[in-house]
Amino acid sequence: MQQHDRAWQLIAGYLTSEASAEQLQELQQLTNADNDFKNTIETLAHFWLAPTEQNQNQGEITDAWEKHLKRIQTT
């Protein structure tokens, strides 16, 4: 479970541009080892980093993200 939490911490740092170079390298190692994980991060980044004016469904995405976070917190 700790590794799972660490992965989400790294993703959050990446998406908010707060991750250090070492954290980005750690995240890169995780994605190199797991293509499904890499695809998940790419999908999250696509929506998270998309300009707001191009993302007309921002409310729906935010709601889906919050539901996803609640699900992973209960597992």
C-alpha positions, 0 to 999 in steps of 0.5 A, a space after each residue: 500500500 505504501 508504494 501505491 501511496 507513493 506513486 500517487 504522491 509522485 503523480 500529484 507532484 508531476 501534475 502540479 509541477 511541484 515534483 523535484 528532479 529526483 521525484 520525476 526520475 522516480 516516476 519515470 522509473 515506475 512508468 518504464 516498468 508498467 505500461 498500464 501505469 504509464 497510460 494512466 498518467 498520460 491520460 490524467 496529464 492530458 486532462 489536467 494540463 489541458 487549457 481550461 478554455 479547451 476543456 468544456 467538461 471541466 466540471 464533469 472531469 473534476 467530479 470524476 476525479 474526486 470520485 476516483 480519489 474517494 475510491 482509491 482512498 477506501 481501498 
